[in-house]
Amino acid sequence: MKRKSLEKRIQRLEKRLREGPKKLAKLKRKLQAKIAAEAREARRKSSARRQRMQASDARKEAGGANKPAPKAKRKLNLSPERRAQLAEAMKARWVAKRAVQANQPASPVDQGAIPKQVPEPASASKDATAF
C-alpha cells in the first residue's frame, strides 16, 4: 500500500473512532427522552382515567334512584288472521303440555329411578317349557 492511502485510511479510522462516542451519546440521549415522554404520557393517561372514574362515581351516586326504564317490547305487526292462527297454535301447545304433566307420576323422586326387573321363579319358567 502507498503511504498516502495508508494515511487516508488512518484518518478515516480516527474520524470514525471520534464520532463513535458522539453517536453513542446521542442515541443514549434519544433513548432517555423517549423513556421520559412515555412516563409523562402514562401519568397523563392515569390522571385522566382517575378523573373519569371519579366523575362516573359521582354520577352513579347522584342518579342512583332514577335508573333508565327497560326497553319496551316491540309490537308485532300481525294481521287478525295470523294472530288467530298463532293463538290457536299456542293453545294447542298448552293443552299438550298440560296433558303430559297430567300423565306423569306425582312423586318427583321416582322420575329418575330405573325400574327393577323381578326375576321369574325357576319353577314357573320350567312349567312353561313343559307345556
N, CA, C and O atoms as a MOPAC input file, in Angstrom:
PM7 MOZYME 1SCF
protein

 N      0.82600 1    -1.17400 1     0.00000 1
 C      0.00000 1     0.00000 1     0.00000 1
 C      0.87100 1     1.23900 1     0.00000 1
 O      1.96800 1     1.27100 1     0.55800 1
 N      0.33100 1     2.25700 1    -0.65200 1
 C      1.09700 1     3.50000 1    -0.68800 1
 C      0.89800 1     4.26700 1     0.60200 1
 O     -0.06300 1     4.05800 1     1.34300 1
 N      1.82400 1     5.14700 1     0.83700 1
 C      1.82500 1     5.93500 1     2.05700 1
 C      0.57700 1     6.82000 1     2.14900 1
 O     -0.00400 1     6.95800 1     3.22500 1
 N      0.16200 1     7.41700 1     1.02900 1
 C     -0.96900 1     8.33700 1     1.01200 1
 C     -2.26900 1     7.59700 1     1.35500 1
 O     -3.08300 1     8.09600 1     2.13200 1
 N     -2.45900 1     6.40800 1     0.77300 1
 C     -3.67600 1     5.64100 1     1.04800 1
 C     -3.70000 1     5.17400 1     2.50400 1
 O     -4.75600 1     5.12800 1     3.13500 1
 N     -2.51500 1     4.82800 1     3.03100 1
 C     -2.45100 1     4.43700 1     4.43800 1
 C     -2.85000 1     5.59700 1     5.34400 1
 O     -3.59100 1     5.42200 1     6.31100 1
 N     -2.34300 1     6.78800 1     5.01300 1
 C     -2.67800 1     7.96500 1     5.81800 1
 C     -4.18200 1     8.23600 1     5.77700 1
 O     -4.79100 1     8.57400 1     6.79200 1
 N     -4.78000 1     8.07900 1     4.57000 1
 C     -6.22400 1     8.30700 1     4.43500 1
 C     -7.02200 1     7.28900 1     5.27400 1
 O     -7.99400 1     7.64700 1     5.93800 1
 N     -6.60100 1     6.04700 1     5.23100 1
 C     -7.29600 1     5.01300 1     5.99900 1
 C     -7.18700 1     5.28100 1     7.49100 1
 O     -8.14300 1     5.10500 1     8.24700 1
 N     -6.02000 1     5.70400 1     7.88800 1
 C     -5.81800 1     6.01900 1     9.30500 1
 C     -6.70700 1     7.19600 1     9.70700 1
 O     -7.32600 1     7.17800 1    10.77100 1
 N     -6.76600 1     8.21500 1     8.85500 1
 C     -7.59500 1     9.38300 1     9.15000 1
 C     -9.08300 1     8.97700 1     9.27200 1
 O     -9.78500 1     9.41300 1    10.18500 1
 N     -9.54000 1     8.13300 1     8.33000 1
 C    -10.93300 1     7.68500 1     8.36700 1
 C    -11.22500 1     6.89900 1     9.64600 1
 O    -12.27300 1     7.07200 1    10.26700 1
 N    -10.29800 1     6.04700 1    10.02300 1
 C    -10.45500 1     5.24900 1    11.23100 1
 C    -10.51000 1     6.14000 1    12.46700 1
 O    -11.34200 1     5.94500 1    13.35200 1
 N     -9.59500 1     7.13700 1    12.51400 1
 C     -9.58500 1     8.05800 1    13.65800 1
 C    -10.88600 1     8.84700 1    13.72200 1
 O    -11.43800 1     9.06700 1    14.80100 1
 N    -11.37800 1     9.27900 1    12.53700 1
 C    -12.62400 1    10.03600 1    12.48300 1
 C    -13.78300 1     9.17900 1    12.99500 1
 O    -14.61300 1     9.64300 1    13.77700 1
 N    -13.82600 1     7.92300 1    12.54500 1
 C    -14.88000 1     7.01200 1    12.97100 1
 C    -14.81600 1     6.78600 1    14.48000 1
 O    -15.84900 1     6.72500 1    15.14700 1
 N    -13.61500 1     6.66300 1    15.01000 1
 C    -13.46800 1     6.47000 1    16.45100 1
 C    -13.88900 1     7.71800 1    17.23600 1
 O    -14.45400 1     7.61500 1    18.32500 1
 N    -13.60700 1     8.90100 1    16.66600 1
 C    -14.02500 1    10.13800 1    17.33600 1
 C    -15.53800 1    10.28100 1    17.31500 1
 O    -16.13400 1    10.69900 1    18.30800 1
 N    -16.18000 1     9.93200 1    16.17200 1
 C    -17.62700 1    10.08800 1    16.03300 1
 C    -18.40000 1     8.99000 1    16.76900 1
 O    -19.55600 1     9.18700 1    17.14600 1
 N    -17.77000 1     7.85500 1    16.97000 1
 C    -18.43600 1     6.73000 1    17.64100 1
 C    -18.99700 1     7.11900 1    18.99200 1
 O    -20.19200 1     6.93300 1    19.22200 1
 N    -18.18500 1     7.65200 1    19.90200 1
 C    -18.71600 1     8.03600 1    21.20500 1
 C    -19.78700 1     9.13000 1    21.11600 1
 O    -20.71500 1     9.16700 1    21.92300 1
 N    -19.64500 1    10.02400 1    20.12200 1
 C    -20.65500 1    11.07500 1    19.94900 1
 C    -22.00000 1    10.45700 1    19.54700 1
 O    -23.05100 1    10.81700 1    20.07600 1
 N    -21.93600 1     9.52000 1    18.59900 1
 C    -23.17000 1     8.86100 1    18.15400 1
 C    -23.80400 1     8.09100 1    19.30200 1
 O    -25.01900 1     8.12500 1    19.49900 1
 N    -22.95900 1     7.39700 1    20.05400 1
 C    -23.46500 1     6.62200 1    21.18100 1
 C    -24.14100 1     7.53900 1    22.19700 1
 O    -25.23000 1     7.23300 1    22.68500 1
 N    -23.49800 1     8.66200 1    22.51500 1
 C    -24.08200 1     9.60500 1    23.47600 1
 C    -25.40300 1    10.16700 1    22.94300 1
 O    -26.36200 1    10.34100 1    23.69500 1
 N    -25.44000 1    10.44900 1    21.63400 1
 C    -26.64400 1    10.98500 1    21.01000 1
 C    -27.79500 1     9.97800 1    21.10900 1
 O    -28.92200 1    10.34700 1    21.43800 1
 N    -27.50500 1     8.70900 1    20.82300 1
 C    -28.53700 1     7.67800 1    20.89000 1
 C    -29.02500 1     7.48200 1    22.32400 1
 O    -30.21400 1     7.26400 1    22.55700 1
 N    -28.09800 1     7.56000 1    23.28500 1
 C    -28.49600 1     7.41500 1    24.68700 1
 C    -29.41100 1     8.56500 1    25.10500 1
 O    -30.38200 1     8.35700 1    25.83200 1
 N    -29.10000 1     9.78000 1    24.64400 1
 C    -29.95400 1    10.92400 1    24.96900 1
 C    -31.34900 1    10.73800 1    24.37500 1
 O    -32.35200 1    11.02700 1    25.02800 1
 N    -31.40700 1    10.25100 1    23.12900 1
 C    -32.70300 1     9.99400 1    22.49000 1
 C    -33.51200 1     8.96000 1    23.28400 1
 O    -34.71600 1     9.11700 1    23.48600 1
 N    -32.82800 1     7.90700 1    23.72600 1
 C    -33.48700 1     6.85700 1    24.49000 1
 C    -34.05400 1     7.41900 1    25.78900 1
 O    -35.19700 1     7.13300 1    26.14500 1
 N    -33.25300 1     8.22200 1    26.50000 1
 C    -33.72300 1     8.81900 1    27.75500 1
 C    -34.93300 1     9.72800 1    27.49500 1
 O    -35.87800 1     9.74600 1    28.28300 1
 N    -34.90100 1    10.47700 1    26.39200 1
 C    -36.01800 1    11.35900 1    26.06700 1
 C    -37.28600 1    10.54500 1    25.79100 1
 O    -38.37500 1    10.92500 1    26.22000 1
 N    -37.14000 1     9.42500 1    25.07300 1
 C    -38.29400 1     8.56600 1    24.77800 1
 C    -38.87200 1     7.98900 1    26.06800 1
 O    -40.08900 1     7.96300 1    26.24800 1
 N    -38.00400 1     7.52900 1    26.95900 1
 C    -38.46000 1     6.95500 1    28.22700 1
 C    -39.21900 1     8.00500 1    29.03000 1
 O    -40.27500 1     7.72000 1    29.59400 1
 N    -38.67100 1     9.22900 1    29.07900 1
 C    -39.31700 1    10.30800 1    29.82700 1
 C    -40.67300 1    10.65800 1    29.20100 1
 O    -41.63800 1    10.90800 1    29.92400 1
 N    -40.75600 1    10.67800 1    27.86600 1
 C    -42.00700 1    11.00200 1    27.18900 1
 C    -43.06400 1     9.93300 1    27.47300 1
 O    -44.22900 1    10.25700 1    27.70600 1
 N    -42.65900 1     8.66400 1    27.45500 1
 C    -43.60600 1     7.58200 1    27.73800 1
 C    -44.12300 1     7.67400 1    29.16300 1
 O    -45.31300 1     7.47800 1    29.41000 1
 N    -43.22500 1     7.97500 1    30.10900 1
 C    -43.64300 1     8.09900 1    31.50300 1
 C    -44.60300 1     9.27700 1    31.66500 1
 O    -45.59300 1     9.18100 1    32.39000 1
 N    -44.30800 1    10.38400 1    30.98900 1
 C    -45.16500 1    11.55900 1    31.05000 1
 C    -46.56200 1    11.22500 1    30.50000 1
 O    -47.57700 1    11.60400 1    31.08400 1
 N    -46.59300 1    10.51700 1    29.37600 1
 C    -47.86100 1    10.12700 1    28.75400 1
 C    -48.64100 1     9.18200 1    29.66600 1
 O    -49.85900 1     9.30700 1    29.79200 1
 N    -47.94800 1     8.23900 1    30.30100 1
 C    -48.61100 1     7.29600 1    31.19300 1
 C    -49.21300 1     8.04000 1    32.39100 1
 O    -50.33000 1     7.73300 1    32.80800 1
 N    -48.48600 1     9.01200 1    32.94300 1
 C    -49.02200 1     9.79100 1    34.06400 1
 C    -50.26000 1    10.57200 1    33.62600 1
 O    -51.24200 1    10.65100 1    34.36400 1
 N    -50.20900 1    11.14200 1    32.43500 1
 C    -51.33400 1    11.92600 1    31.93000 1
 C    -52.56800 1    11.03500 1    31.75400 1
 O    -53.67500 1    11.40200 1    32.14800 1
 N    -52.35500 1     9.84900 1    31.15200 1
 C    -53.47400 1     8.93600 1    30.93600 1
 C    -54.04000 1     8.44600 1    32.26700 1
 O    -55.25300 1     8.31200 1    32.42200 1
 N    -53.15300 1     8.18200 1    33.22100 1
 C    -53.58600 1     7.69700 1    34.51700 1
 C    -54.44700 1     8.73700 1    35.22700 1
 O    -55.48800 1     8.40700 1    35.79600 1
 N    -54.00800 1     9.99200 1    35.19000 1
 C    -54.79400 1    11.02600 1    35.86900 1
 C    -56.12400 1    11.23600 1    35.14800 1
 O    -57.14700 1    11.47000 1    35.79300 1
 N    -56.11900 1    11.15500 1    33.82600 1
 C    -57.36700 1    11.31000 1    33.07200 1
 C    -58.32500 1    10.17100 1    33.40200 1
 O    -59.52400 1    10.39600 1    33.56400 1
 N    -57.80500 1     8.95100 1    33.50300 1
 C    -58.62500 1     7.79200 1    33.84100 1
 C    -59.21900 1     7.95800 1    35.24200 1
 O    -60.39400 1     7.66900 1    35.46700 1
 N    -58.38600 1     8.42900 1    36.18300 1
 C    -58.82400 1     8.63400 1    37.55800 1
 C    -59.95200 1     9.67100 1    37.59500 1
 O    -60.93800 1     9.48700 1    38.30800 1
 N    -59.81100 1    10.75700 1    36.83100 1
 C    -60.84300 1    11.79200 1    36.80500 1
 C    -62.14500 1    11.26000 1    36.21400 1
 O    -63.22900 1    11.58000 1    36.70000 1
 N    -62.03300 1    10.44000 1    35.15500 1
 C    -63.23900 1     9.85400 1    34.55300 1
 C    -63.95500 1     8.95300 1    35.55100 1
 O    -65.18200 1     8.97900 1    35.65200 1
 N    -63.18200 1     8.15400 1    36.29200 1
 C    -63.77400 1     7.24700 1    37.27600 1
 C    -64.47200 1     8.02800 1    38.37700 1
 O    -65.57000 1     7.66100 1    38.79500 1
 N    -63.84500 1     9.10500 1    38.85100 1
 C    -64.45600 1     9.90500 1    39.90500 1
 C    -65.74000 1    10.54700 1    39.40000 1
 O    -66.73100 1    10.61500 1    40.12600 1
 N    -65.72400 1    11.01600 1    38.16300 1
 C    -66.91800 1    11.63600 1    37.59800 1
 C    -68.03900 1    10.61700 1    37.45300 1
 O    -69.19400 1    10.92400 1    37.74800 1
 N    -67.71300 1     9.40200 1    37.00000 1
 C    -68.75500 1     8.38200 1    36.83600 1
 C    -69.28700 1     7.93900 1    38.19600 1
 O    -70.48200 1     7.67600 1    38.33200 1
 N    -68.40800 1     7.85400 1    39.21600 1
 C    -68.86900 1     7.50800 1    40.56000 1
 C    -69.81100 1     8.57400 1    41.09300 1
 O    -70.82600 1     8.26000 1    41.71600 1
 N    -69.47500 1     9.84000 1    40.84900 1
 C    -70.33400 1    10.92700 1    41.31100 1
 C    -71.69300 1    10.86200 1    40.62000 1
 O    -72.72700 1    11.09700 1    41.24600 1
 N    -71.68600 1    10.53900 1    39.31600 1
 C    -72.94900 1    10.42100 1    38.58800 1
 C    -73.77800 1     9.26500 1    39.12900 1
 O    -74.99600 1     9.37700 1    39.26200 1
 N    -73.11300 1     8.14800 1    39.44100 1
 C    -73.83600 1     6.98800 1    39.96300 1
 C    -74.48200 1     7.32100 1    41.29900 1
 O    -75.63400 1     6.96000 1    41.54300 1
 N    -73.73600 1     8.01700 1    42.17600 1
 C    -74.27500 1     8.37000 1    43.48800 1
 C    -75.42700 1     9.35500 1    43.34300 1
 O    -76.43300 1     9.23100 1    44.04100 1
 N    -75.29900 1    10.32200 1    42.45700 1
 C    -76.32700 1    11.34900 1    42.30200 1
 C    -77.57400 1    10.77700 1    41.63200 1
 O    -78.69200 1    11.09100 1    42.04100 1
 N    -77.39900 1     9.95500 1    40.62400 1
 C    -78.54100 1     9.45700 1    39.85300 1
 C    -78.85500 1     8.01300 1    40.11700 1
 O    -79.34000 1     7.33100 1    39.21400 1
 N    -78.60700 1     7.50800 1    41.30000 1
 C    -78.85500 1     6.10100 1    41.60000 1
 C    -80.32300 1     5.75000 1    41.61600 1
 O    -80.69100 1     4.62100 1    41.29400 1
 N    -81.19200 1     6.71900 1    41.99400 1
 C    -82.61700 1     6.43500 1    42.12500 1
 C    -83.31600 1     6.39000 1    40.77100 1
 O    -84.24800 1     5.60800 1    40.58500 1
 N    -82.88300 1     7.21000 1    39.83400 1
 C    -83.59000 1     7.26800 1    38.55300 1
 C    -82.84600 1     6.47500 1    37.48900 1
 O    -82.08800 1     7.01800 1    36.68500 1
 N    -83.09100 1     5.17600 1    37.51500 1
 C    -82.47200 1     4.29700 1    36.51300 1
 C    -83.25200 1     4.41400 1    35.21200 1
 O    -84.44600 1     4.71200 1    35.23400 1
 N    -82.60200 1     4.18700 1    34.09200 1
 C    -83.33800 1     4.24800 1    32.83100 1
 C    -84.33900 1     3.10300 1    32.75000 1
 O    -84.06400 1     1.99100 1    33.20200 1
 N    -85.49700 1     3.38500 1    32.17200 1
 C    -86.55400 1     2.38200 1    32.06600 1
 C    -86.13200 1     1.30000 1    31.07800 1
 O    -85.42500 1     1.59000 1    30.11300 1
 N    -86.55500 1     0.05500 1    31.30600 1
 C    -86.21100 1    -1.00400 1    30.35500 1
 C    -86.90100 1    -0.75800 1    29.02600 1
 O    -87.94800 1    -0.11200 1    28.96900 1
 N    -86.31500 1    -1.27200 1    27.96400 1
 C    -86.87400 1    -1.07400 1    26.62600 1
 C    -88.23200 1    -1.75800 1    26.52600 1
 O    -88.42700 1    -2.86300 1    27.03200 1
 N    -89.15000 1    -1.09100 1    25.87400 1
 C    -90.46900 1    -1.67500 1    25.65700 1
 C    -90.35400 1    -2.73800 1    24.57200 1
 O    -89.56300 1    -2.61800 1    23.63600 1
 N    -91.16500 1    -3.78000 1    24.72400 1
 C    -91.13200 1    -4.83000 1    23.71600 1
 C    -91.73400 1    -4.30500 1    22.42500 1
 O    -92.68100 1    -3.51900 1    22.43300 1
 N    -91.16700 1    -4.75500 1    21.32200 1
 C    -91.63400 1    -4.31100 1    20.01800 1
 C    -92.94100 1    -5.03400 1    19.69700 1
 O    -93.03300 1    -6.25500 1    19.82300 1
 N    -93.93500 1    -4.27700 1    19.28700 1
 C    -95.22000 1    -4.87400 1    18.95400 1
 C    -95.15300 1    -5.49000 1    17.56400 1
 O    -94.67600 1    -4.86700 1    16.61600 1
 N    -95.64000 1    -6.72700 1    17.45900 1
 C    -95.64700 1    -7.40100 1    16.16900 1
 C    -96.77800 1    -6.87000 1    15.29900 1
 O    -97.90600 1    -6.69100 1    15.75800 1
 N    -96.46100 1    -6.62900 1    14.06500 1
 C    -97.48900 1    -6.19600 1    13.11900 1
 C    -98.10900 1    -7.43700 1    12.48000 1
 O    -97.65400 1    -7.91600 1    11.44200 1
 N    -99.16200 1    -7.94600 1    13.12800 1
 C    -99.81200 1    -9.16200 1    12.64300 1
 C   -101.21000 1    -8.83600 1    12.14200 1
 O   -101.91200 1    -7.97700 1    12.67700 1
 N   -101.57700 1    -9.54600 1    11.11000 1
 C   -102.95500 1    -9.42000 1    10.64000 1
 C   -103.84800 1   -10.18700 1    11.61600 1
 O   -103.36700 1   -11.07300 1    12.32300 1
 N   -105.12000 1    -9.86400 1    11.66200 1
 C   -106.02400 1   -10.58100 1    12.57600 1
 C   -106.05300 1   -12.09100 1    12.31400 1
 O   -106.18900 1   -12.88400 1    13.24500 1
 N   -105.92700 1   -12.47600 1    11.05700 1
 C   -105.93500 1   -13.91200 1    10.73500 1
 C   -104.69900 1   -14.60500 1    11.31300 1
 O   -104.78900 1   -15.67500 1    11.91500 1
 N   -103.56400 1   -13.97600 1    11.11500 1
 C   -102.31000 1   -14.56600 1    11.61600 1
 C   -102.30800 1   -14.60800 1    13.14400 1
 O   -101.83100 1   -15.57000 1    13.74600 1
 N   -102.85000 1   -13.54800 1    13.76600 1
 C   -102.91800 1   -13.51400 1    15.23100 1
 C   -103.79700 1   -14.66600 1    15.74200 1
 O   -103.44900 1   -15.32000 1    16.72600 1
 N   -104.92100 1   -14.91200 1    15.08300 1
 C   -105.80700 1   -16.01500 1    15.47400 1
 C   -105.11000 1   -17.35900 1    15.27900 1
 O   -105.24100 1   -18.26200 1    16.10600 1
 N   -104.37100 1   -17.48100 1    14.18100 1
 C   -103.65600 1   -18.73300 1    13.90000 1
 C   -102.61200 1   -18.99900 1    14.98600 1
 O   -102.49800 1   -20.12200 1    15.47700 1
 N   -101.85600 1   -17.97200 1    15.35900 1
 C   -100.85200 1   -18.14100 1    16.41500 1
 C   -101.51100 1   -18.44900 1    17.75900 1
 O   -100.98200 1   -19.24500 1    18.53500 1
 N   -102.64400 1   -17.83700 1    18.03800 1
 C   -103.35000 1   -18.10100 1    19.29600 1
 C   -103.78800 1   -19.56100 1    19.36300 1
 O   -103.66500 1   -20.20000 1    20.40800 1
 N   -104.29500 1   -20.08600 1    18.25900 1
 C   -104.69700 1   -21.49500 1    18.22900 1
 C   -103.50000 1   -22.41200 1    18.45500 1
 O   -103.59200 1   -23.38800 1    19.20000 1
 N   -102.37700 1   -22.09800 1    17.81100 1
 C   -101.18600 1   -22.93000 1    17.95400 1
 C   -100.69000 1   -22.92000 1    19.40200 1
 O   -100.29000 1   -23.95900 1    19.92700 1
 N   -100.71600 1   -21.75500 1    20.04500 1
 C   -100.25600 1   -21.67200 1    21.42600 1
 C   -101.20300 1   -22.42700 1    22.36000 1
 O   -100.75500 1   -23.10500 1    23.28500 1
 N   -102.51200 1   -22.31000 1    22.11900 1
 C   -103.47000 1   -23.03700 1    22.94700 1
 C   -103.26100 1   -24.53500 1    22.82300 1
 O   -103.33400 1   -25.26200 1    23.81400 1
 N   -102.99900 1   -25.00200 1    21.59300 1
 C   -102.75500 1   -26.43100 1    21.37400 1
 C   -101.49900 1   -26.87900 1    22.12800 1
 O   -101.47000 1   -27.96000 1    22.71400 1
 N   -100.46900 1   -26.03900 1    22.10500 1
 C    -99.24100 1   -26.36800 1    22.85100 1
 C    -99.50800 1   -26.46800 1    24.33600 1
 O    -99.03600 1   -27.38900 1    25.00300 1
 N   -100.26600 1   -25.51500 1    24.85200 1
 C   -100.54900 1   -25.51600 1    26.28700 1
 C   -101.35600 1   -26.74100 1    26.68200 1
 O   -101.10800 1   -27.33700 1    27.73100 1
 N   -102.33100 1   -27.12600 1    25.83900 1
 C   -103.13500 1   -28.31400 1    26.12200 1
 C   -102.23300 1   -29.54800 1    26.14200 1
 O   -102.34800 1   -30.39200 1    27.03100 1
 N   -101.33300 1   -29.64800 1    25.15500 1
 C   -100.42200 1   -30.79800 1    25.10100 1
 C    -99.50500 1   -30.81600 1    26.32700 1
 O    -99.22800 1   -31.88100 1    26.88000 1
 N    -99.04500 1   -29.66600 1    26.74000 1
 C    -98.15800 1   -29.58600 1    27.90700 1
 C    -98.89400 1   -30.02700 1    29.16800 1
 O    -98.34400 1   -30.76300 1    29.98700 1
 N   -100.14400 1   -29.57400 1    29.32300 1
 C   -100.92700 1   -29.97700 1    30.49500 1
 C   -101.19600 1   -31.47600 1    30.47700 1
 O   -101.19600 1   -32.11800 1    31.52800 1
 N   -101.42600 1   -32.03700 1    29.30000 1
 C   -101.69500 1   -33.47100 1    29.18900 1
 C   -100.46500 1   -34.27600 1    29.59700 1
 O   -100.57600 1   -35.29200 1    30.28400 1
 N    -99.28700 1   -33.81000 1    29.16600 1
 C    -98.04500 1   -34.50900 1    29.53900 1
 C    -97.83100 1   -34.44100 1    31.03700 1
 O    -97.42800 1   -35.42800 1    31.65100 1
 N    -98.09800 1   -33.28300 1    31.63700 1
 C    -97.91800 1   -33.12900 1    33.07800 1
 C    -98.92000 1   -33.98000 1    33.84700 1
 O    -98.59900 1   -34.49300 1    34.91800 1
 N   -100.11500 1   -34.13400 1    33.32000 1
 C   -101.13700 1   -34.93900 1    33.99200 1
 C   -100.77700 1   -36.41500 1    33.95500 1
 O   -101.09800 1   -37.14800 1    34.89100 1
 N   -100.11500 1   -36.86700 1    32.89400 1
 C    -99.77300 1   -38.28100 1    32.74600 1
 C    -98.54200 1   -38.67900 1    33.55600 1
 O    -98.31800 1   -39.86700 1    33.79000 1
 N    -97.74500 1   -37.71100 1    33.98500 1
 C    -96.53200 1   -38.04600 1    34.72900 1
 C    -96.88900 1   -38.43700 1    36.15000 1
 O    -97.88500 1   -37.96100 1    36.69500 1
 N    -96.05700 1   -39.33000 1    36.77500 1
 C    -96.32900 1   -39.72600 1    38.15600 1
 C    -96.18700 1   -38.52200 1    39.09800 1
 O    -95.48700 1   -37.55300 1    38.80200 1
 N    -96.87200 1   -38.61700 1    40.23400 1
 C    -96.93500 1   -37.48200 1    41.15300 1
 C    -95.62600 1   -37.24100 1    41.88100 1
 O    -95.26000 1   -36.08800 1    42.11100 1
 N    -94.89800 1   -38.31000 1    42.25600 1
 C    -93.68500 1   -38.10100 1    43.05500 1
 C    -92.48800 1   -37.84000 1    42.14000 1
 O    -92.22100 1   -38.62800 1    41.23300 1
 N    -91.76800 1   -36.74700 1    42.36900 1
 C    -90.61900 1   -36.43600 1    41.52000 1
 C    -89.42600 1   -37.33600 1    41.78200 1
 O    -88.50300 1   -37.37100 1    40.96900 1
 N    -89.41500 1   -38.07100 1    42.90000 1
 C    -88.28900 1   -38.93400 1    43.22100 1
 C    -88.23200 1   -40.12200 1    42.27100 1
 O    -87.14700 1   -40.56700 1    41.89700 1
 N    -89.40800 1   -40.64400 1    41.87300 1
 C    -89.45800 1   -41.83500 1    41.02600 1
 C    -89.11900 1   -41.55000 1    39.56800 1
 O    -88.86900 1   -42.48500 1    38.80700 1
 N    -89.10300 1   -40.28200 1    39.15900 1
 C    -88.87300 1   -39.96500 1    37.75500 1
 C    -87.50900 1   -40.41800 1    37.27000 1
 O    -87.39300 1   -40.88900 1    36.13900 1
 N    -86.48100 1   -40.29200 1    38.08300 1
 C    -85.13200 1   -40.64400 1    37.64800 1
 C    -84.76800 1   -42.08200 1    37.96300 1
 O    -83.72400 1   -42.56300 1    37.52100 1
 N    -85.60000 1   -42.77300 1    38.71200 1
 C    -85.26000 1   -44.12200 1    39.13800 1
 C    -85.42800 1   -45.10400 1    37.98400 1
 O    -86.30800 1   -44.94100 1    37.13800 1
 N    -84.58100 1   -46.11500 1    37.95900 1
 C    -84.66500 1   -47.16900 1    36.95100 1
 C    -85.50300 1   -48.30000 1    37.52700 1
 O    -85.21500 1   -48.77500 1    38.62600 1
 N    -86.53800 1   -48.74500 1    36.80900 1
 C    -87.37900 1   -49.82100 1    37.35400 1
 C    -86.57400 1   -51.11400 1    37.44600 1
 O    -85.82100 1   -51.47000 1    36.54000 1
 N    -86.75700 1   -51.80200 1    38.56600 1
 C    -86.03000 1   -53.06100 1    38.77100 1
 C    -86.80400 1   -54.19300 1    38.10400 1
 O    -88.03300 1   -54.23500 1    38.15100 1
 N    -86.06900 1   -55.10500 1    37.48500 1
 C    -86.69500 1   -56.26100 1    36.86900 1
 C    -86.71900 1   -57.38200 1    37.90700 1
 O    -85.69900 1   -57.72900 1    38.50100 1
 N    -87.88600 1   -57.92300 1    38.10000 1
 C    -88.03000 1   -59.00100 1    39.07100 1
 C    -87.81700 1   -60.31500 1    38.33600 1
 O    -88.53900 1   -60.61700 1    37.38600 1
 N    -86.82900 1   -61.10300 1    38.76600 1
 C    -86.60200 1   -62.38300 1    38.07100 1
 C    -87.75400 1   -63.34600 1    38.34600 1
 O    -88.29000 1   -63.40300 1    39.45300 1
 N    -88.11600 1   -64.09000 1    37.32600 1
 C    -89.19700 1   -65.06700 1    37.48000 1
 C    -88.68100 1   -66.25600 1    38.28600 1
 O    -87.49700 1   -66.58600 1    38.22100 1
 N    -89.55100 1   -66.88700 1    39.02900 1
 C    -89.12400 1   -68.08500 1    39.76300 1
 C    -88.73900 1   -69.20200 1    38.77900 1
 O    -89.31600 1   -69.31900 1    37.69800 1
 N    -87.78100 1   -69.99300 1    39.16800 1
 C    -87.27000 1   -71.04600 1    38.29500 1
 C    -88.34200 1   -72.08500 1    37.96300 1
 O    -88.36700 1   -72.61400 1    36.85100 1
 N    -89.21400 1   -72.37600 1    38.90500 1
 C    -90.23800 1   -73.38400 1    38.66000 1
 C    -91.27500 1   -72.90300 1    37.64900 1
 O    -91.80400 1   -73.70500 1    36.87900 1
 N    -91.56500 1   -71.62400 1    37.64200 1
 C    -92.55600 1   -71.10400 1    36.70500 1
 C    -92.03800 1   -71.19100 1    35.27600 1
 O    -92.80000 1   -71.49800 1    34.35900 1
 N    -90.74400 1   -70.92100 1    35.07700 1
 C    -90.20200 1   -70.98700 1    33.73600 1
 C    -90.12100 1   -72.43800 1    33.25300 1
 O    -90.26900 1   -72.69300 1    32.05800 1
 N    -89.88600 1   -73.39800 1    34.16900 1
 C    -89.83100 1   -74.80100 1    33.78000 1
 C    -91.21900 1   -75.31300 1    33.38300 1
 O    -91.36300 1   -76.09000 1    32.43900 1
 N    -92.23100 1   -74.86200 1    34.12100 1
 C    -93.57100 1   -75.30200 1    33.81000 1
 C    -94.02300 1   -74.78900 1    32.44000 1
 O    -94.74200 1   -75.47500 1    31.71300 1
 N    -93.58600 1   -73.56400 1    32.10000 1
 C    -93.98300 1   -73.00400 1    30.82800 1
 C    -93.34200 1   -73.75800 1    29.66900 1
 O    -93.92900 1   -73.86800 1    28.59200 1
 N    -92.14100 1   -74.27600 1    29.89000 1
 C    -91.46200 1   -75.00500 1    28.82000 1
 C    -92.01800 1   -76.43500 1    28.69100 1
 O    -91.93500 1   -77.04200 1    27.62300 1
 N    -92.56600 1   -76.94800 1    29.75300 1
 C    -93.06700 1   -78.32900 1    29.73300 1
 C    -94.32800 1   -78.41800 1    28.87500 1
 O    -94.56100 1   -79.44500 1    28.23800 1
 N    -95.12000 1   -77.39600 1    28.84500 1
 C    -96.36500 1   -77.47200 1    28.09200 1
 C    -96.15200 1   -77.18800 1    26.68800 1
 O    -97.09900 1   -77.20900 1    25.90300 1

